[in-house]
Amino acid sequence: LSTQLDRFEDLLTDLLEISRFDAGAAELALDEVDLSVLVAEEVEAVTPLAAQFGTHLVVDAPMPCVAEVDPRRIRRIVRNLMTNAIEHGERHPITVHVRGDAEAVAVAATNQNQNKQVAVNED
């Protein structure tokens, strides 16, 4: 029950933050971040949840992928992506891919049953 309450609180916080952005009351706090490192940290953070579901997580990030992003927002997006992949992945192993070039970076979580992606442009 505690875990579900924590997730509900996170969802409510996300909704309130989205509302602030929509209203122009919040600004992004941009910083140069290596998304390979950020994604690895977030995968580590959801590893206990993956263990509860019997899901194995793998990070596929062969090189640094640096972009100017709001790290807090990207962490939340990656965490939500991973949580959904774990909860709906039916115990299949999940691989999180991180790729980038001079124009863009992308993060994708894949398994045998799904392919959910989020991309972050470096502009």
Disulfide bonds with the S-S distance in Angstrom:
none
